[in-house]
Amino acid sequence: MKGRTLLSQPRSSRLDKADVHDVLRNDRRRHVIEYLRDRDGESTARELSEYIAEQESGESPPPRNVRQSVYVTLQQTHLPKLAELDIVEYDENEKTVTLSEHARDVSIYLEVVPKYGLSWSEFYAGLSVLGILLVLATEVGVPYLDYVSPAYWAVFTFCLIITCAVYQTYAQGSSVFHRVRE
C-alpha cells in the first residue's frame, strides 16, 4: 500500500476477553463499531465524529465543540486503539475507517436493543410462550385454532424459532462455522 499509513497490526485469530471488555467499556469505541456495522463496515473519521457527537449531545447537528472533541479523541485514542487490536483498519492519510475480521469477536457482545425494543432472548422467550399458548388453546378447543392439531402448532413454533435463530446467526456473522473456518 504505497503512500498510505494504515494503523493495524496482525494479531492472533481471536481477541482476548480482556481486550474485548476494554473496547466495550468505552461508549465512543462501541459507537464506532455500531456505526460501521450499520454502514457496511466503512466510514470516514469525520462521519464517525458527527454521529458520535450527535449521540452524546442529543442534538442534530451537534454543537461544534462536541464534534471537535469527539474528532480529536477518535484520532488520538479510540481509532488507534481499535486498529491496534485489529478491529478496524484506520488509514490516517485518507481518514477512512473499515471494520476488520476481528470486529466479529467484539460484535457478538454488542446486542444493541432500542429503548422500546426486544432483545433476542426476549424475542425467543415470546415465541416459545406463543407456541405453548397455541398448543394449549388447541387442547381446550378455542374456535378456529382447534382446526389444527397441537403437534402442528408445536412444529410450526419450532420451525419459526429455528428460522429466527438462523437469521440472527447470519446477521451477527458469528457461528460455529465462522469460528471453525478461522
N, C-alpha and C positions, 0 to 999 in steps of 0.2 A: 504494500500500500504506500506507494511513493508519495511524499509530500503530506501525509496525514499522520496525526498523532492520535492513536487510539489508546484509551486507557482501559485495558483489561489484560489479565494475565491468565495463562492456562492453569487450571486447578484440577483437583481430583474430580471424579464423576459425580459426587454428591456433596452438598454443603453440610457442615456440622450443624447440629441443632443450636448450638450457642450462637453461630453466625446468623442463622435464620431468626432467632429470637432478637438478636441485636438489630437486625434490619427492621423487623416488625415493630420494635419498641418505639420507633420514631414515626410520627404522623407523616412527615414530609416524604420519607422513603416509601411508606405504604402508599401514599398518594401517587408517587411516581410510578410504582408498579401497577396500581389500579388503572391509572390513566393510559399507560402504554398497552395494557391488556385490552382495554376498550377501543383502542385505536390501531389495531393490527400490529402492535409492537413497535411502532416508530413515532417519533415526535422530535421537536426541537426543544432546546432548553428554554427558549422564550415562551413557547406554548405551555410547557410544563409549569413555568413560574406563574403565568396568567391563571391557569387552572387552580393551582395550589393556593395562590393569593385569594382567589375568589372563594375557595372553600373555607379558608381561615377567616376572611373578613365578612363573609356573608353578603358581599356587595358585588354587583356586576355593572360596570367594570370595577375591579378592586382599586383601592387607593394606590397612587404611585409609590408611596413609601413602603407599603406592604409588598407590592410587586418587586421592588428593588431588593428588599430584604430577602425575599424568597429566592430571587435570582442569584444573589451573591452566595447564599448558603448552599444552594444547589451546586453552583460552580466550585465552591471551595471545599465542601464537605460531603454532601449526600451523593452526588453523581460519581465522584472519585471512589467513595466507599463502595457503592453498588458495582462499579466497574472492577474494583479490586477483588470483589467476591465473585466476579464473572456473572453477575445477574443482569447487567446491561453492558452494552458496548457504547462508550461515550467518545465521540470524535470532538476533541477540543477545538480544532480549527473550524470545522463546519457547524459546531454546536448542535450536533444531532445525537439522539439517544435511541438505542434499539435494544429491545429485550433479547437476552441470550437464552440458551437452552437451560441454564441454571435457574431461570426465573420460575420454572415449574416447581422447583424444590421449595420455593417460597410461596408461590401462588396457591398451593394446596392448603396452606394455612389461612388464606385470605377468603373467607366466605363473607362477602360484603352483602349485608341484608339491609334494604331500605328501612326507614323508620317504621313504616306500617307493613313491611313485607314479612315473608316467611323464610326461615332458614330451611335448608334441605332436610334436616332431621324433623322439623315440624311438618314439612310437606309430606314426608313418608309416613309419619305418625297419622296424619289426617287421612291419607289414602288407606292405611290399614284400618282405621276406625270406620271409614266409609264401607270397606269390604265387609267388615263384621256386621255393620248395620244392614247392609243389603242381604246378607245371608239370614240374619235374624228376622228381618222383615218378611222374607220369603217363607220362613218357617212358621211365622204366626199368621200368614195369609193376607198380607197387605195387598189390596187390589192393584192390579197391573204388574206389580213386582213378582207376585206369585206365579205368573205365567212362565217364569224362567226358573230352572232348577237351582237350588242353593249351590250345588257344585259348579254350575256355570258362572254364577256370580263370584265364587271364590277364584276360579281360574281367570276370569276377567280381571279381578283385582290384582292377582299375582302378575299377570301379563302387563298391566298398567305400571306396577311398581318396577318391574324389570326394565320396561321401556324407559321410564324416567331415570333409573339408575344408569343405564347405558348412555343416555343423553348427558347426564351430569358428568360421568366419567369422560366422555368425549369433550364436553365444553371445558372442563378443567385441564384437559391434556395430561392427566395423570392416571395411570392404571398399572397393573402388574405388567402388562405387555410393554408399556413405555419404559418402566424401570428395568425390565429384563433386557431390553434392547440396548440400554446404556451400558 
